[in-house]
Amino acid sequence: MTTTEEEQASYLADTHTGLPMPSPPVFATVAEERRHRKQRLAAAMRLFGKFGFGEGISGHISVRDPEHHDRFWVNPFGVSFNLVKVRDLICVDSTGRVVEGDRPVNPSAFVIHAAIHDARDDAEAAAHAHTVHSRALAALDRLLEPVDQESAAFYEDQVLYSDYRGPSIAVEQGRDIADNLGDRRAIVLKHHGLITVGQTLDEALHWFFTFDSCAQVQLLAMAAGKQVPMDREQALAAKDGFGDRQLAWFSFQLLYDEITREQPDLLEE
C-alpha cells in the first residue's frame, strides 16, 4: 500500500460511515467561533425563508454562544427569515435579557430555546418552525415511520408532544417541551410545529430539513395507499448511515454554500 493509500485509508477509518467527509472546524479564538456560528445562523434563516417555512412572526433558530454557555444567539422578533443578516442577530441570556443586539426577542423563542439549551448540554443548536408537513403529520397523531432511508434517521429518536396550551410563551411550558424532548433529535408539537436539535447548528438544520421532507413523503404515501415501512433490522441499518451526525453536519455545508452565493448580503455584519 502506498503512502497516499495509507493516508486515505486512515482518513476514511476516522468517519463513522466510512465516507470521505471533513469534520467541523476547530477555531483559534472564541471570537472566530462566534462569528462562524452567527454566519451559519443567518444563513439558516435565509434557508428557512427560501424553503417557505415562514409563518409571519413565528419560527426561530438558536445556537449557543461558544464562550457564555448560558446564552444563545437567535433571530430577532418581527424580522422576516428572508431579510435576516448577521448584524440583526441577538444574544439572549438565561433570564430572557438581550445582552447583544438592539432588537427584541420573540417570547416563544426564549422559553423554548432557553429550556432546551439548559436541559441538553449536547444541544448547541435548536430549530423550530410551523411547517406545513410537520403540522399535517401531527394533526394525524403520527410520527415518521421508516418508509425510506432518510426517515430512518429518526427511528426511535423522535417524540410527539400533545400537551397543547396555546402559544408557547410560559417558561413552564418551555421546560415541559424540553423534558419531553429528552435526548432525542426531534419533537413534533401537536397543533404547533417541529423542533430539531443538534450538537452543531449545521446538524440541527439538516435534521429539520430532512424531517420536513420525510413528513411530506409519508403524507403522500398515506394518501396513495398503505405504507410498507422497513422492519426493525432494516431501520436500524439505515439509521446507522443516514442518522450519522457527521453526515448531517457535512450535508448542511452544501446548503450553506448555495445560500451564501445566492444571497451574499446575509453575511453583512
Helices and strands as residue ranges (DSSP letters): H 3-13, H 30-50, E 60-64, E 72-74, G 86-88, E 90-92, E 98-100, H 107-119, E 125-129, H 132-139, G 151-154, E 158-161, H 171-181, E 186-189, E 193-198, H 201-224, H 232-242, H 245-262, G 264-267
